[in-house]
């Protein structure tokens, strides 16, 4: 095999890998926007793409605790189901 064929093969492999990465990013971003729009993170996933993204980022509706430092809509730092110590 000549150097031209090797260069062409490398460009093809690079283009395929770049296309796969862009596809994954697009699917994750669309599924994330759908979850935000439907406010469905605490319930069942609305579609298979959202379920796959939840598995990819290890987000679960079953027994998940909020990440330390994030605040809920009340702004007091208490997540859903957590009692205030006041």
Steps between C-alpha positions, in 0.01 A plus 500: 500500500630843412506806721206655314275203577602508866426873521159450339419214739601716798278787378206260458546354851534851649186622320305196624615551859420872485154423361434253782607754764284775348204259483533406868521866603190585295295212642601591856418868451160432340405248770613740773292784356199266477543401866521868599197595294285217639633533858527121499830432674332372819266268309532246223707591195274634222678310221782252435752777424438662838528162672831438326634841600395438861693174493799672337522772765382272784193709583218299650153587620511219756656609827736758355617776731565851375861595439656693786509871426201503267186673612142417420235749388452627858863609522560352847729218387255229605417249230165325457410289802763650728388655823630835615685502833325816619 
